[in-house]
Amino acid sequence: MEEVPRWKKYMWILAALKELRMEQGSRYGRYAMQDFSILICLILSMASSGSSNVALNGRTTTFNVLDFGAIGDGVTDDSQDMDDVARPIALGFSFCNNLQIYGLNVINSPSKHVKLFRCNGAILSNLNIKAPKESPNTDGIVIGECSQIQVHDNNIGTGDDCVAILKGSSNINISRVACGPGHGISIGSLGMNGAYDTVEEIHVQDCSFTGTQNGIRIKTWQGGSGYARKISFQGITLNAAENPIIIDQYYCPQLHCPNKTSAVKVSDISYAGVQGTSMTKTAINLRCSQSMACTNIELKRINITSVGQKFVTSSFCLNAHGRASRSIPNLRCLMK
């Protein structure tokens, strides 16, 4: 049987989508415009999955669901709870080699804005990603099981992580990202439901955080295994950020998780040149597993003070081993 040309597949998709009705309701703020997001995901998945040398140039392109019928008035609708309904990702790419995404505006996605899965050699640059700070699960860029990824010169403000590095990722370089609002730049979560998860060679440099819920964060679940290692944060600027530096090996968004002894091993983590202001007194929080210590943690040239000098910032360590120099707050809690 003769293979159907790709352009004809696109036409089938477009024809099918014309029959769909626009869905305005989402759990938060009516940001969802289902047809538009599905169209983007289907076409771009067909264009990019398993392909090489894909470039998406959006210098004159803006994706904004408000232009397609969503209200976005900041008021949660009165419809029934829709937690069981999957909200579409605005832009998703899987199994790509040498993907390039640059110059796009991605605004008010119903869920994640840009997601990479099992991609190699991708570059994401000059993106403007925006969603209200109260919008749930609207991560800016999500990277999972990828390698050799560059993320640079992006402006991201959402209701979740500005950038999230998930399991199976390595050699990820993030630089010159302006984050805020949002939950900061996160590695993890790792080890959920006892999983063996790994990340390594993650490097974050010359990034800023303004009014974020977290700054630079590593988060793992109790009961998991694997490792998070060879991770560096350098040249970080904080402006009224909560939880500026955090390693959390007791991650539990449900607030009630059973204690477990196994843990993801966290090691070879460096922080250098982190400065700015914190909204929380504990500016450095290293909560490592009691059964699996964090090792070779290095902090140098840290200067984190409170907003308006209203209080003296402090640090907290649990089973964290390493060294520190020229740090405000002091890190006497860090074990050798």
Legacy VTK file of the C-alpha trace (Angstrom):
# vtk DataFile Version 3.0
C-alpha trace
ASCII
DATASET POLYDATA
POINTS 336 float
0.000 0.000 0.000
1.326 3.422 -0.948
2.327 5.567 2.017
0.074 8.549 2.633
1.986 11.837 2.172
2.549 13.794 5.356
0.791 16.876 3.996
-2.360 14.823 3.442
-2.210 13.590 7.037
-2.082 17.214 8.140
-5.182 17.952 6.087
-7.032 15.055 7.706
-6.151 16.387 11.121
-7.319 19.883 10.209
-10.563 18.535 8.789
-11.209 16.514 11.924
-10.494 19.450 14.159
-12.983 21.609 12.313
-15.658 19.239 13.602
-14.627 19.706 17.213
-16.290 22.296 19.366
-14.149 24.812 21.191
-13.877 24.003 24.887
-13.447 27.055 27.070
-13.733 25.478 30.494
-10.686 24.475 32.430
-10.294 24.014 36.135
-8.609 27.374 36.418
-9.601 30.584 34.766
-10.923 29.065 31.512
-7.474 29.077 29.936
-8.073 25.895 27.934
-8.777 26.102 24.257
-8.785 22.412 23.513
-8.982 22.455 19.711
-6.057 24.838 19.317
-3.762 22.972 21.697
-4.627 19.586 20.212
-3.943 20.985 16.731
-0.502 22.216 17.745
0.395 18.980 19.550
-0.747 16.703 16.722
0.874 18.617 13.903
4.123 19.271 15.715
4.303 15.694 16.984
3.902 14.411 13.429
6.448 16.898 12.172
9.037 16.293 14.859
8.706 12.840 16.443
11.652 10.712 15.452
12.966 13.399 13.131
16.215 15.299 12.852
17.171 18.922 12.376
13.756 20.360 13.156
13.595 24.139 13.576
10.623 26.122 14.809
11.023 29.850 14.242
8.382 31.988 15.881
9.675 35.507 15.541
6.243 36.605 14.389
4.128 33.897 16.016
2.144 34.197 19.243
0.021 31.417 20.714
-2.534 32.918 23.096
-5.705 31.027 23.930
-7.392 34.300 24.881
-7.559 35.049 21.168
-9.480 31.839 20.575
-12.382 32.218 22.956
-10.957 31.633 26.423
-11.884 34.342 28.911
-8.892 34.265 31.267
-10.593 36.563 33.775
-8.856 35.025 36.808
-12.107 33.537 38.100
-12.453 29.782 38.516
-15.514 28.529 36.651
-18.463 26.926 38.403
-18.285 23.627 36.573
-17.589 20.370 38.350
-14.070 19.479 39.357
-12.067 18.413 36.296
-8.995 16.833 37.917
-9.701 13.636 35.982
-9.649 15.444 32.637
-6.188 15.750 31.062
-5.416 19.297 30.021
-3.365 19.520 26.828
0.270 20.624 26.687
0.752 23.598 24.383
3.904 22.326 22.640
5.182 18.773 22.995
8.138 17.129 21.251
9.198 13.475 21.548
12.140 11.499 20.154
13.685 14.513 18.407
17.275 15.055 17.329
18.746 18.525 16.886
15.445 20.288 17.549
15.557 24.096 17.665
12.790 26.237 19.160
13.342 29.978 19.307
11.500 33.278 19.341
8.090 31.912 20.361
5.514 33.455 22.667
3.597 30.697 24.479
0.895 32.152 26.703
-1.703 30.702 29.091
-1.307 27.011 28.312
-3.909 24.772 29.982
-1.014 22.638 31.270
2.738 22.518 30.564
3.836 25.070 28.007
6.785 23.303 26.338
7.710 19.669 26.997
10.595 17.604 25.624
10.681 13.821 25.980
13.582 11.649 24.866
15.119 14.374 22.761
18.814 14.780 22.012
20.675 17.921 21.042
17.794 20.410 21.383
18.162 24.187 21.753
15.371 26.286 23.306
16.070 30.006 23.198
14.431 33.429 23.214
11.108 32.068 24.390
8.535 34.163 26.215
6.344 31.884 28.328
3.592 33.356 30.499
0.712 32.182 32.696
-0.800 33.581 35.917
1.018 32.639 39.108
-2.117 30.955 40.487
-2.599 28.648 37.477
-1.821 25.050 38.524
0.665 22.751 36.769
1.569 25.271 34.085
5.315 24.563 34.024
7.254 26.622 31.513
9.737 24.080 30.118
9.737 20.391 31.103
12.631 18.143 30.091
12.388 14.389 30.613
14.757 11.594 29.559
16.703 13.989 27.366
20.392 14.684 26.789
22.539 17.473 25.379
19.863 20.161 25.819
20.546 23.911 25.850
18.007 26.314 27.342
19.084 29.940 27.173
17.852 33.535 27.015
14.256 32.783 27.965
11.702 34.779 29.951
9.377 32.485 31.923
6.631 33.285 34.422
4.029 30.631 35.261
2.121 28.934 38.079
4.629 26.078 38.430
8.298 25.392 37.691
9.895 27.746 35.201
12.099 24.835 34.149
11.738 21.255 35.397
14.388 18.595 34.791
12.885 15.136 35.145
14.304 11.624 35.426
16.673 10.195 32.865
18.095 13.561 31.843
21.783 14.390 31.463
23.999 17.133 30.101
21.396 19.882 30.412
22.664 23.478 30.287
20.368 26.306 31.395
21.571 29.904 31.181
20.193 33.437 31.209
16.655 32.455 32.150
14.541 35.106 33.890
12.114 33.194 36.102
9.134 34.697 37.882
6.505 34.202 38.979
6.695 30.451 39.396
8.267 27.689 41.449
11.822 28.268 40.290
14.112 25.869 38.452
13.653 22.345 39.755
15.437 19.048 39.346
12.886 16.336 39.994
10.830 15.169 41.502
12.735 11.876 41.513
12.025 8.459 43.034
8.243 8.592 43.127
6.581 5.274 44.071
9.955 3.680 44.753
11.297 4.320 41.257
14.968 4.191 40.283
15.595 7.623 38.748
18.777 9.359 37.632
19.901 12.819 36.545
23.437 14.100 36.082
25.474 16.881 34.549
22.829 19.566 35.018
24.248 23.113 34.934
22.313 26.307 35.679
24.122 29.609 35.131
23.350 33.347 35.126
19.648 32.968 35.897
17.392 35.295 37.915
14.399 34.608 40.133
11.850 37.301 40.942
9.007 36.656 43.377
9.256 32.896 42.951
8.053 30.261 45.407
11.454 28.567 45.176
14.784 29.425 43.681
17.041 26.515 42.735
15.642 23.219 43.960
16.376 19.494 43.971
13.414 17.380 45.081
13.122 13.647 45.658
10.563 11.322 47.216
11.234 9.016 50.129
11.514 5.380 49.121
13.100 5.943 45.726
16.588 5.065 44.512
19.071 6.189 41.894
21.075 9.404 41.896
21.179 13.145 41.258
24.810 14.115 40.780
27.222 16.525 39.110
24.852 19.473 39.326
25.967 23.119 39.439
24.281 26.470 40.034
26.371 29.552 39.283
25.708 33.279 38.991
22.194 33.181 40.434
20.323 36.423 41.238
17.379 36.431 43.665
14.796 39.172 44.025
12.304 38.543 46.841
12.374 34.788 46.230
11.112 32.231 48.732
13.257 29.193 49.556
16.247 30.372 47.489
18.378 27.220 47.844
16.667 23.959 48.663
17.408 20.256 48.577
14.242 18.460 49.643
14.473 14.680 49.970
11.116 14.566 51.713
9.108 15.934 48.810
5.421 15.272 49.423
2.860 17.586 47.807
0.088 15.595 49.504
1.526 16.613 52.903
0.969 13.084 54.291
3.557 10.590 53.030
4.831 7.514 54.918
8.419 7.470 56.123
10.686 5.238 54.046
14.359 4.438 54.408
15.616 4.227 50.826
16.377 7.412 48.909
17.851 8.860 45.752
21.555 9.581 46.297
22.355 13.313 46.000
26.034 14.161 45.491
28.513 16.507 43.818
26.311 19.600 43.987
27.883 23.063 43.744
26.486 26.543 44.349
28.651 29.555 43.474
27.854 33.243 43.272
24.272 33.073 44.542
23.108 36.480 45.751
19.998 38.534 46.382
17.033 38.715 48.724
14.805 36.120 50.327
11.208 36.300 51.512
11.770 33.378 53.888
14.077 33.279 56.886
15.563 29.908 55.964
17.396 30.931 52.821
19.366 27.682 52.537
17.515 24.442 53.294
19.392 21.176 52.796
16.988 18.433 53.945
18.766 15.251 52.974
17.658 11.717 53.674
18.513 10.423 57.122
19.466 7.072 55.613
21.307 8.377 52.525
23.419 11.478 53.158
23.960 14.210 50.585
27.706 14.281 49.918
30.214 16.667 48.385
27.939 19.697 48.587
29.930 22.886 47.948
28.703 26.439 48.524
30.861 29.504 47.946
30.282 33.221 47.481
26.716 33.059 48.802
25.087 36.315 49.899
21.353 35.998 50.582
19.737 38.575 52.855
16.116 39.325 53.716
13.922 41.672 51.739
14.229 45.105 53.327
16.647 43.717 55.931
13.638 42.777 58.072
15.255 39.654 59.530
18.497 37.732 59.532
18.504 34.843 57.107
19.514 31.378 58.304
20.376 27.920 57.012
19.178 24.425 57.878
20.962 21.141 57.215
19.929 17.537 57.740
22.559 14.887 56.961
24.208 17.199 54.434
27.980 16.860 54.001
30.305 19.231 52.211
32.065 22.554 52.566
31.200 26.231 52.454
33.129 29.477 52.168
32.113 33.146 52.168
28.476 32.407 52.837
25.646 34.570 54.177
23.838 32.989 55.931
26.529 30.861 57.542
26.551 27.128 56.997
27.874 25.781 60.271
25.210 23.110 60.009
26.965 21.559 57.009
28.910 18.458 58.069
32.298 17.475 56.702
LINES 1 337
336 0 1 2 3 4 5 6 7 8 9 10 11 12 13 14 15 16 17 18 19 20 21 22 23 24 25 26 27 28 29 30 31 32 33 34 35 36 37 38 39 40 41 42 43 44 45 46 47 48 49 50 51 52 53 54 55 56 57 58 59 60 61 62 63 64 65 66 67 68 69 70 71 72 73 74 75 76 77 78 79 80 81 82 83 84 85 86 87 88 89 90 91 92 93 94 95 96 97 98 99 100 101 102 103 104 105 106 107 108 109 110 111 112 113 114 115 116 117 118 119 120 121 122 123 124 125 126 127 128 129 130 131 132 133 134 135 136 137 138 139 140 141 142 143 144 145 146 147 148 149 150 151 152 153 154 155 156 157 158 159 160 161 162 163 164 165 166 167 168 169 170 171 172 173 174 175 176 177 178 179 180 181 182 183 184 185 186 187 188 189 190 191 192 193 194 195 196 197 198 199 200 201 202 203 204 205 206 207 208 209 210 211 212 213 214 215 216 217 218 219 220 221 222 223 224 225 226 227 228 229 230 231 232 233 234 235 236 237 238 239 240 241 242 243 244 245 246 247 248 249 250 251 252 253 254 255 256 257 258 259 260 261 262 263 264 265 266 267 268 269 270 271 272 273 274 275 276 277 278 279 280 281 282 283 284 285 286 287 288 289 290 291 292 293 294 295 296 297 298 299 300 301 302 303 304 305 306 307 308 309 310 311 312 313 314 315 316 317 318 319 320 321 322 323 324 325 326 327 328 329 330 331 332 333 334 335
